[in-house]
Amino acid sequence: MLKVICGKKGSGKTKKMIDMVNSVCANSTGSVVCIEQGMQLTYDIPHRCRLIAANEYNICGYDAFYGFFAGVLAGNYDIADVFVDGILKIGNKDLVGLGALLAKIDELAKDINVTITVSADEADLPAEVKKYL
């Protein structure tokens, strides 16, 4: 299941995601992964969650992110939850391309809970993204 948390910068998206990560880590029997642009969340999420800094792998653009995401899933078959913070930074703020990426991720990760934060106003999102709100 894919879920998007959206809102303008400073609206509490990352805080909400951190709370979700902490709750999932306390209750999940599977692996939990959090992907972010840098390592800002190091002290906010439990060590049980695998934190991945996308910038350390030179991921630039949605196609590169999708390949990386698929590789993370392929490398560990017991992943139950994936959290992605700041996807628009990786995709150069391309909202139309984001819709296509979300559709591909939704198809790939059918049995995994995926939560992605999007730093944009809901009114600016295309229908392809809004359906995941």
Protein Blocks (a to p, Z undefined) as FASTA:
>chain_A
ZZdddddehilmmmmmmmmmmmmmmmpcbdcddddfblmlmmmpcfklccddfklnopgc
jklmmmmmmmmmmmomkbfbdcdehklmmnoopaklmmmmmmmmmmmmmmbccddddddd
fklpcfklmmmZZ
